[in-house]
Amino acid sequence: MFPSPVSSLGRKLVISWLALALGACSHTPPEVLAPPLPGLTETAPLFLPEPVCEEAPPPGKGTERDLEDLSRIPQRIEELPALSGGGVALAETCQQRLLDQFQREFYKPWTRMVPLLNPQEAKSFMINEAKARWNGVNKRRVPHEFLQKLLDNCALDSFPSRNAAAIAVAPGHLRGLPTPQPLYNTWEDAPFDMLAFPQLKLNEPLRVLHISRDGAWYFVESASSSGWVETRDVAFVDQALIDEWIRTPKVVILRDDLAIADGKGIATSRVKLGTILPISGEGEGHWTLRIASAGEGGKAEIRSVQIAGDSAARFPLTFDNRTVAQVGDSLLGQPYGWGELYDLRDCSALLRDFFMPFGIWLPRTSGDQIASTGHPVRFNHASAQARAELIKAKGLPFLTLLYKPGHIMLYVGVDKDGQPLVYHASWSIRVKDGNGGRTLVTGVSAITTLELGKELGLVPGWSLLEKITEMGSVTDRCR
């Protein structure tokens, strides 16, 4: 259920305030977020500018500079102290319970006939977006006529007009309005496109709820979000295909930018780590997979394709030292990608894709991710030192999430000096500049302390350690 959207002007004011107050703002303000329910209960995918996680820059620019944490801390998971000795492990019973939850969530667009979103609130959101003042890719004000044309194309007079199971036949991007063009709050806000919603994975389950007036866009629900996607990236599925697809054993892709053909000799998609696909067969040095592509009348057709054996593994992976390092290292050092633009990842996308190969479900936004642990610990007014001690005492390496408004991180143990370490995709930090502060862009997925940039002189009160508000472990769902 969606809460009532705030006005576009009010939303922008809140965003600006959060940027100044936190040094990292949500893509949407707290006032318009659906309150997450404990665990993995049926929370509506947000038809809001996602991700709610990532760090939009406050006013001021900073030059890029290598930070001490990135050179001092091994940027290889297998070298972390947490993997020595007993290492990491997940009880078999707990992993099976988490896998059962994953299956329910991942296939929800196919198994739940009733849409999760509130249609009236989704319509109100689109109307408000079209009335707002935006800047475009040319750094000029977007004409009202262009926005009105987008709104007309939404065909809201009949929204929602469909309710059909479908599948993503390409890794397309969900959008807040039916256009590929970005909308920015100010002319200098790139790459923070406020229409950038999550990226769909190849052959991800969907439910089509509407079609644009010009027929070029579908409004769809995925398991974790909803928005507009180009019709060329979607095909419809029937119950027979759904039943077969769900029960067929799967592999999970273990590297980014893997080329997978559609089996028709027409198109090839570049897919990301975490993509889950059914197995047709296994040979020496290769997998034969079942791939859904668009066929006659927009219906899905299934064909077989081959990929290299070392590019995937049977789903789910067992959660142990070797697999944690394999998956985690594959995602380290990547540029930060707001809303998964350019096939990259922001903070919540990084953690979602880290856990996906193990069959551990995370929602798409940072606030929902910490809430999904079910029993998050709140730090309230604890001192920075008390927070660090609590993290070390209660945190489970590679299973505990740390949250501050606008950002999510994975606790991965301590360094040789006993400082907590986190695995995260960071956009920026705030460092001292005369009597004030400035934004220093980090823009990378990395292993750092909770005081990233301390050697440069962080603005007091702005370190990750001082800003975190909650921690929770995915294993808490197994209680």
N, C-alpha and C positions, 0 to 999 in steps of 0.2 A: 504494500500500500504506500503510495507516495504522499508525502505531506504537500501542502499547498506551496507552489513555487513563490519565492519572493519576487519583487519587481526587479527588472534588469538593472535599474540604477542602484537599487538597494544591494543587489548581489555584487555589483562592481565595487561599491563602497566597502562592503565587508571584505572582499578580496584584497583591496588596497590596505585596509586596516590590518588584516592578517599578515600581509607581506611585511609591513613595517614592524608589527609586534613580534612575529615569529622568525622572520628571515626566510621563511619558506611557507608558501601558502597552498591551501587546498585548491583544486581546480574548481570546486564549488564550496560555498560556505557551509558551516554546520547547520544553518537554519533550513537547508533544503535537502538534507540527507535523511533517508528513511532510517529510523532507529533499528540497528541490527538486533536480531534475536539471538539468544545464547545458542552456542553450538552451530549445527548446520541445518537449522529449521528453515522453513520456506520464506526467505526474505526476497522481496522483489528485486530483480535486476534494476539498477538505477538508470532511468532514462535521463541522465544528467551528464554534463561535461566531465567524463572520466579521463584519467584516473583522479581519484580524490586524494591521491597520495603525493603527488610530485611537487617539487619545490620551485615554484615560479619566483623569479628574482624580484626583490624589492628595488626601489629606485637606486641607481648608481651602478657603475660598471667596475669590474676588476679584471686585471690581467691574469692569464693562466700561468700557473707556476707549480712545479713539482712540490709535493708536500712530503714532509719527513716520514709520515706513516707509510707512504707508498714505496719508499726505499728501505726503511728499517724493518718493516714487517714482511715476511715472505708472502708473495702474492701467488702462492700455491697452497691449496688446502692440505695436500698430503704432508706438508712441512709444519703444520700447526701442532702445537703441543697436545691439543685435544685428541688427536688421532694416535698418539703414542700410548703405551700401556694397554689399558683395556679398550681404548678407542670408543667409537660410537656404536650403538646398537638399538634396535627396536624390537621389543618382544613380539614373537610371532602372532600371538593372539591380538595384540594391539594393532599390528600392521594389517591383519585381516579385517578388524573392525573399521579401521580407517579406509581400507579399500572398499568395503561395503558402502560407506558413506560417499566415497568418491564416485562409485558407479551410480548411486541414486542422483547425485548432483549433476554429473556430466551428461547423463541421458535424460534429464528432466524435460528439455524441450520436446522430446519424443514421447515421454511417458505421462506427462501432465497435460491434459487437454485444455485446461483453463489457463489463459495467460496470467503471468505473475504481475504485470504492471497494471496501474490504474489508468484506463484510457483517457479519462477527462484530465487528469493531471499531466499526462504525457502531451496531450493537445495544448494545454495551457503553457507548458514549457516551450513548445515550438513557437507559439504565438509570441511569448515574451522575448525569445531570442530574436525573432524577426523584427521586433520593435526597438531593439537595443541599438546603441551606437557602436560601430565596429570599425576597425582599420583592416585593410586588405593586404595582399601580398605585395602591392606596389607602395605600401606605407602611406596610403591616402585613405580618407574616410570612405567607407563602403556606401554607395548610393542607396537610399531608401527603396528605390524602384527595384534594385537587384534583390534586396531582402524580401520585398513583397512578392516578387516572382517566385522565390524559393518557397515562401509560405503557401502561395497558390498551388504550387506543384505538390505540396504535401497532401492535398485533397482531404482536408480535415473534416469536411462536411460528411464524409462517409467512414471516418476512422473509428475503429479498425474494421476493415472490410473483408479480412480473410482470417483463417485459422487452420494452417496446413503445416504438417511436418516437412522439414527440408534438411538439406545438408550443404555445407560450404564446399564448393568445388574448386575454390582458390582461396589463398590466405588474404582475403579482402579486409578493409578497415571499416568498422562501424563509424557513422558520422551523426552529429547532432541534427543536421539538416541535410536534405538531399543535394549535396554539392561536394566536389573534391577541393574547392577553394577554401583556404584557411581564413579564420576570423580572429583578429587579435584585439585585446583590450586597448592597447596603445600601439603606435606605429613601431616602437622599439621592442615589442614583446616576443618576437620570433625567437625560438621555435614553439612558443606556447600557444598553439592553435586551440581555441576554445571549442571547436567542433570535433576535435580528435578524440574518439572513443577507442576502446580496445581493438586490437587486431584479432580476427578470427583465424583459427588454425585450419589447415587443409582437412576437409571432411569432418569438421566439427558439427555436432547436431544443432539444428536450428528449428524455430517455428516462425513461419511467415505470417504476419498479422495485417499487412497493408501493402499497397503498391502506389507509387507516385502517379500523378496525373499523366505524365509523359511516358510512363511504363519503364523508365530506366532505373528505378530504385525500388527495393523492397524495404519495408520496415520489419525487422526481425528481432526475435528474442534468442539469445544464446543462454547457456547455463548461468552466466554471471553478469550479463548486461543486455542492453537493447539499443537499437538505433537503425540508421539507414545504411544499406549496403547495395552496391550496384547489382542489378538483376543477373548480369553475366556471371557473377560469382556464386550463384545459388541454384540448386536443383531440388525438385520435390521428390519425396520418398513415400512408399506405401508401407503398410504394416508388415508385409512379408519381408521386405528388405530390412526394416527396423529390427524385427525379431532375429533374423539371421546375423545382422551386423553386431548386435549386442552379444550374442552367444559365441561368436567366432573368436578364437584366441587372437591376441594383439601383440604388436611390437610398439615400442616407443622410440622415436628418432632421438639420437644422442648427439647430434651436432647441428649447428646452424647452417643456413644457406645450402642445404642439400637439394639438389635438383631431382624432382620426381615428375615423370611424364604422366599425361592423362590416359595413356593407353590407346588413344585414338590417333596418335601421330600429329596432333594439332597444337597442343599447348604443353608447356613444362612450368611447374611452379617451383619456387625456391622456398623451402619449408624450414621451420625453426625447431630447435630442440624442444621436446615435450609434445610433439605431434604424435597422436596415437592412431594406428592403422591396423586393420585386420590382416591376418596371415593367410596366404593361399598355399604357400609351400616354402620349404627351406632346402637349399642346396649347398654345395661346398663353396664357401666364400660369398654367398648371396642369400637374400630373402626374396621371395615372391609375395607381393602384397596385392590386396584388393583395393582398388581406387575407384571412387565414385566421381563421375564427370557428367556434365549436362548432355542430355540426349534429346530425342524428338519430343516436342511439346514441353520442354523444360523439365522433363522427368530424369531422375538420376539413372545412369547406366553404369554397371560395374564391370571393370576390366582388370586384368592382371598386369603388373609391372614388376621389374626387378630393381633392387638396390644392393649396394655392397653390404656384405655381412657385418662389417665393423661400424657401420653407420647407424645401427639400431640394435636393440636387445628386446628379449621377451618382456612384456609388461605384465605386472609391475616388477621393477628392480627390488632386490632385497636391500634393506637399509643397513649398510655396513661401511667400514672404512674405505674400501676400494670404490664402491659405487658413489658414495658421497663425494669423494675427491674427483672422480671422473666427471660427474655432472657439474659440480661446483666450479671446477677449474675451466670447464668449457664456457662458462658464462662470465668469468672474470676478465677485466680489462676492456670491456666493451664500452663504447660511447653511450652516454645517457640518451634515452629516447622517450620524450614526453608522449604519453598515449600510444606508445609503440610505433611512433612515426619512423619511417625509413627502416622498418623491420628491426628496430632496436627495442630497448626495454627501459622503463622507469622502475622506481623502487618496488612497487607492488607486483608488476609483471615479472621482475627478476625472481622474487620469492615464489610466485605462483608457478613459474616454469621450473624452478629448482625442485619443488616438491612433486610436481606432476609425474615424473617418471617413476616415482615410488608409490603412486596411487594414493597420494595424500592431497585432499582437496583444500584449496584456499579460494575464497572469493576474490574478486578483482580489485577492490579498493582497500586502502590501508586500514581505514576505520573498521570495515567489515572483516578484514583479516584478523585483527587483534580480537574482535568480538567473537569470531568463530572458534577461538580456543576454549570458550565456554566459562573459564574461571580466571580472567586476567587479574593480576596483582596490581594495585594502584599505588603509585609512589607518593601521592599527595604532596606534603611539604618537606619530605625527607631531604637532607643535605646531599650534595653530590657524592661525598664519600660513603654515606649510608646507602645510596642507590647502587654504587659500585659493589659494595659488600653484599647487598641483597641479590644482585644479579649473579654474582659468583656463587652464592649459597644456594639459590633456588633455580638458576638457569641450567638447562640441559643443552650442551653444545649441539648445534645443528637442528634442534627441535624447538627452541624457545624464540619467540618473536619479541622484539622491543619496539615500542611505538611512541612517537611524539606526534602531535597534530601536524599532518602534512607529510609524514615520513614513516616508513616501516623498515626494520632491520632484522637480521637473523644473528643471534648470539652464537659464536663459534669457539668459545673458550677464552683463555687468558694468554697473554704473552709472557715472556721470561721474567718480566717485572711484576707480574700479577695483575696487569690491567685488562679489563674485559675487552674482547675483540668482537667486531661485528662485520657481517658480510652484507653489503648493500649497494644500491645504485644511488649515488649522491650527485645532486646538481650544483650546490653551492654552499659556502660557509660565509660567516660575517667576521671580518677582521678589522682591527683598529685602524683608523685613518685620521690622524690629528685628534681632534676632540670628539670625533664621531666614529662612524664605521662605514665600510664599503663591502660590496659583495665580491667574493672571489669565486669564480666558476671552477668547480672540480670536474663535473660532467663525466663520471666514469663509474663502473662497477668495480668494487675493490674491497679488500679486507683492511679495516682501520680500527683505531681505538675510538672511544666515544668523545675524544677531544681532538679530532682531526683538525690540523692547522694550529695547534696550540703554540708551536714555535714561532708563528707569525704574529701572535698577539690577538687572540679571539676577543671579540666584544664581550664584556662580562655578561653572564646570563644566557649566552647564545650557543654554548657548546651542546652537543648531542646529549651528553650526560646530564646537563642541567635542564634540558628540555623534555626528556623522555617522561611520559606520564603513566605508562602501563607496560607490563610484560605478561606473556602467557605462552604456554607450551601446547603444541598440537596433540601431545599425548594426554592432555587433560580430558580430551574427548573420550578416552578409553576408561574413564572412571566408572 
